[in-house]
Amino acid sequence: MCACAVEPPDALVAHIAKQDGFDLPMRAKLSVALLLALFATHPVLAADPKPDASIKTKAIEADVYLDDKIKADPALAADCLADGRKWLDKNAAEAASEMKQAPQFFKDGGWTYERKYSVRSIVGDRYVSVLRDDYMDAHAAHPNTDVNTILWDDTEKKPISIRPFFNETADNGPTMTAMLKAVIASLKVEKKKRDSSETATAEWFKGLEPKLLKIGAVTLAPSTEAGKSSGLTFHYPPYAVGPYVEGQYVAFVPWETLKPYLTAEGARIFGGSRPKGDRDQDQ
């Protein structure tokens, strides 16, 4: 924090008003504006969000956060919180075991973990796509991140897969084969944008298979058409489809590519195109 003195807002406002000839009502309005700006930017006054679940031991400090949209849905919030607490307990046990075996690696403190659940899209007033982002610092060569997803059926009040939207999703079947082809094509485009075409090779994509559990963490992409999804987005953490330095990747498959394979429910929820703002987040 800067050690220099900060002029009190009232004194600062008075100074400005004296210089510019503002009247008293204008001074009052300016005072409020300055106070709001101070609270928003000052590192001491700006409040950090409180975790929705946490664990702190000598071996680890880990927090779980739910965004406001998730908190507004009690069933979804309960499901995410239960998932998050399992994650906390699992990592706390691993950290305790590691500290017992190699205490020298904890002399500067324990591991630092963080998980955030956030709503990516709400489609058809029923399907909620949730991103689950992890940050992990376990005193390795560098911290790491991970990403996974949850597709929540708000009518059934439970997590589901994308199966209801497709006529068939058999391993190596026509739907999954077409989907994987489109995923890899999208990843190659993204790698070219990052000047990383040299890693757009079969070697880096060999972990992806035309199977629901092997193709990547999936969400319903937002759409320019209200209540619809523009297609599927697949989310990959570092190392999944490229070296660590390339970071995370998002592959987008437009719904038109998958149109021949859609069920009636799939045809109902897909439409429109992907918003530009959503595309920009892939970089």
N, C-alpha and C positions, 0 to 999 in steps of 0.2 A: 504494500500500500504506500502511496505517496505520503511523505512526512510533512509536506508543506501545508500551511494553514488554509482552510476553506472559508471564504467570507460567508457569514450568515445570510440566508436568503433575503430577509427583510432589509438588511443593510445594503445588499446588492441591488435589490429592487429600488430602494430609495435613491441609490446612486444613479441608477439608470433613469429613474423618473425625473430627478433633478437635472440630469444632462439633457433629456429629451422633452421635458415639459409635460409628462403624462399627468393626468388628473388622478385623484385618489382611487376611483373605481378601477381605472386601468392598472394602477399599481397593485390593487388587490388581486386582479385576474392574473397579472404577471407573476405575483408571488406564488399563487397556487400552481401555475405552470412550472415554475422553477423547482418547487418542492417535489412535484411529480417526477420531473426529470432526474432530480437528485436521488429519489428512492429507486428509480428504475436502473440507474447506472452505477451508483456507489456500491462497492463490493461488500461493505459492512451492512448497509441498509437493505439491499436487495435480498429477499428471502429465497433460499433454495427450496425446491419442492421436497416434501417429506416422503420417504419411501412407504409403500403400502405393506411391505413385509421386509424384514431384515434380520441378519444374524451377525454377531460380532464376537470373535474369540481372539486369542493370541495368534491363531493360525490364519484367520480369514475375517475380512469385513465384506459382506455382500448385501446388496439391496435389490428390491424388486419394485418397479414402478408401473402403475396402470394409468393410461391417459384418461381424460375426462369423459370421452365418449364411451369407453369401456365401463367406467364407474357408473354411468347413467343406466346401464343394463345389469341389474342385479345377478341374473343367472350367468351371463358372460363374465362378469367381474369375479364371481365365485369360482368359476372354472379356471380362469387365468391365475387367480390367486392360489388355488390348490396346486396348479402346475408349477407356479413360481416357488412355492414353499418346498415342494419335492426337490426342485433344483437347488435351493439353498441348503437343505439337509444333505443332499448328495455331495455337494462341493465342500461343505463343512467337514464331513467325514473324511473326504480325500485329503483335505488340507491338514487335518489333525494327524492322519496317518503319515503324511509326508514330513510333517514337522517332527514327529517322533523318530523317523528314520534318518532325517538329514536336518537337524536343527540349525546347522551353520548357514543354511540358505534363508533362514528367517530372522537373522540377527538385526536386519534393518526394518523388520515389520512383517506382517502377514500378507497373504494374497488379497487382492482387491478385485471383486467381481460386481457386475451390475447387469440387470436384465430389465428391458423396457418392453411393455406391451402397448401397441398403438393401432388404432383402426386405420386401415388403408382404404377400404371402400365399403359401402353398404349398397347392395344391389337388390332390386325387386322388393324392397321393404322386408327382406327376409334374410339374405345371405350377407354375413359380415366377415370381411377378410381382415385378419389381424397379423401384423408383423411382430415377431418376437426377436428383438435385437439384444445380443449379449456382448459385454466387454469383459475381458479376462486378463488380469496381470498376475501371473503365477511365478514371477521372478525368472522367466525364461529370457531368451535373447531379446525379445520385444513383447509388448502386450499383443493380444489377438482379439479378433471379433468373430462372431458367428451370427447367422440369421436363420430363422425358421418361420413357419407360418401356421396359422390356425384358420380354418374355414368354419364359421359358426352358423348353424341353422337356427335362426331366432324363433321359428315356429315350433320346431322340435326341441329346442333348448339343449342342443348338443353339438359337438364338433362332427363334421362330415368330411367326405372327400369330394372330388369333382365328378364322381361316377354318375350321379343323377342327371348330369347335363349331356351325357353321351350314350349312344346306343350300345356301345361295348367298349371296354377298357382292358381287354385281355393283354397279358404280357406279350410283347412282340406282335400284337394284333395291328390291324390297319389304322385304328385311331392313334394309338401310342406311337406307331412308326412315323405317321405323318406329323405328329406333335413334336417328336424328337428332331426330325429333319428341320422343322421350322425354328426350333429352339437353337440349334447349332448355327443356322443361317443368321439368326438375330445376334448371337454371340460374336460371330465373325465381323458383323457390321460394327458392333460396339468396340471390339478390339481395334478395328481400323481407325475409329474415331480417336482412340487413345494412343495411336502409333504403336500398337502392340500386335501387329499382324503376324509377327514371327512366332507368337504362341497360339495362333489360331490353327492348331494342328490336331490331328486325331489323338495324339498322345495326351494332350490336355483335356480332351473331351471323352476319353475312354471310360471315365467314371459315370458318365450319363448313359442310361439304357432306356429302351422303350417300355418302361414299366412304371406304374404310378409311384412306387416307392424308390425308384432310382433315377427319375428324370429331373428332380429338383423340387424345392419348396415352392408351392404355387399359391397365387392369389388371383382374385378377380380384379382386373384392371378397371379403373374409373373410365367413364365415358362422357363424351360431349352431350349425350342424350340422357336426360334425367332418369334415374332408376334402372339404368342399363349398365352392362359391362362391355367394354370395347374388345375384350379378349382375355388372355391369360398372361400373367407375368410370373416368371420363374426367378427366384432369388438365390444367389450363390455367394457364400463367404469366401474370404481369401483362401487360396490353395485349391479350391474346388475345380475351377476351370482356368486357372492361371497362377503365376507365382504371387507371393505375398505382396510384393511391391505394386501389383496391379489393383489390389483392393477387391472390393465386392463387385459383382456383376448382376445386372438384371436383363433377362431376355424377355422380349415381348412377342407373343403370337396373336395376331389379330383374329377376331372371331370368324371373319370370312374364310380364313384358311381351314377352319374346323367345321364350317357349316354343313358339309356332307355327313358329318358324324353326330350331329346334335339330336337329342331327344326333343319332345315338345317343350319340356321345361327349359332346356338349353336354348331353344329358339326364342322362348319368351324373355329370357333375361339378357341375351346378348343383342347389341345394337350400337350404332353410333361409331365414333372414332376416338382414339386416345388423345386426351387433352395435351396440348404442348407443354404445359407446366409439369405434367406427370412424366413426359419424355425427358425433360431437362434434368430430372432427378437421377437418371441413370448414369450421368457423368460423374 
